[in-house]
Amino acid sequence: VNGSTTVPAPRPTEPGLFTVLRIARDQLGEPIRHFERFGDTFQTELFGIPLMASRDPKVFEEILIRQHKSFIKDLTTRGTSLLLGQGLITSEGELWRKRRRLIGPYFHAREIGAYLPAFREEAERELAAWSSGQTIDVHRAMAELTMRIALRTLFGDDGTEVEDFEATMNDAMLYYLGIAGTTLKLPLALPTPMNRRFLRAREHLTAAFRRILARVRAGGAEKSVLGALLGAQESGALSDQDLIDEGITMLLAGHETSALTLAYTLALLADAPGEQRAIQRELAEGVPDTLEGLRRCSRLNQVVKESMRLYPAVWAVGREAIEDTAVAGFGVARGTQVFLYQWAAHRHPRWFSEPDKFIPGRWTPEFESRLPRGLYVPFGDGPRICVGNLFAIAQILSALATLLKRYEFESIAPFAPRLVPVVTLRPSGPITLRVRPRKLD
Ligand code: HEM
């Protein structure tokens, strides 16, 4: 064991099954109530499997960065390999390291500039269809937008081959809600309606992706990430199945999370007309066409940070201890399933005053320098930090700037979404806003 003076983390007195069922019923609220009662980290167990939950930045930092070698992805995340195969999210060890080295460079800052025109053009295309006073489901609109962006920049596809990708992704994701939202699933071999729908969705995605592969191979999308991976395949580094796994992983990870972030940000802004005006003033000179330019729009950046604090599209990350260890003074047994709740850390009252309120102005440089590492981690941290985080930020800033330059967003009712935490943090229904064109200055 790592460190000599370890103690067990606090644990609720009731049987673990009760705690787990309670949390399954309210996966966002219940952990916070437990943290308030037992402390920022607590443990329990389910059928002999030790479980640990935390909102403590020290625990995040230990597990994601300092002791990352003692942990792999948790059972639930590993379960997504039914859809994602051995792609970058689910792979481990030497396989993961090689792939990350291969794929990572295509998401570096110097590559992002080449994608910016596509981000902007696709946003322009989206808003060209809007008319004054129209109500729009911004979640749906942003999902279509980020899907087109992902297909175009990552795969060099123009979107014609996979029209119902979005609905198919939905079907695939619903599977992970499990039976009655408990995340429990029956073996895929059983022909339940949920299992059948999932398998159909998986087949459909794979078939669509094979068509894209065939077209890219025939020539025409060399400039996409996939084009580059195909180049790597020629040297024997990747099989067809590897390409499919990485492709579906990137598409799922790359479009859904950005769409949610854009939709939540627009909804929050619709309730904060003063913030919208401040951003619009920043854009008086036009929408910046470089990443540095977008980064200099300080109000816009503050709004995105605050939106990802309140509604982190990835609301928790999971790990499994592969050896006995100690984390922030607590003993952690091998096999422990650890849940790091970004959702709860981002609303920790010790660091965020009025934690449930949208206050973009709190993100001053001084405030950021006071935050402990590990507390605000919408993209995770350590070696497994989101490979697409710069791509995501650039896409979100660029799309928001393009939309807000042309339109004002008005709320129809104050934004108070019912949230469904599946793999990502999704709204239970549409997010409907009214749009009005701005007078261009
Ligand atoms: C707002 C947008 C996004 C959010 C909030 C987000 C969040 C995250 C988080 C929290 C992780 C770490 C999970 C863990 O440690 O277990 C992650 C990993 C990952 N993300 Fe993202 N992500 C976003 C956008 C993207 C985009 C645009 C792409 C690709 C184009 C992408 C691809 C990936 C991949 C491949 C991984 C696994 C990386 C690895 O383990 O090496 N994500 N993401």
Residues whose N, C-alpha, C, O or C-beta is under 5 A from the ligand:
A	BS01	HEM	L88 I89 R100 M250 A253 G254 T257 S258 T261 A313 V314 V317 G318 V377 P378 F379 G380 P383 R384 I385 C386 V387 G388 F391 A392
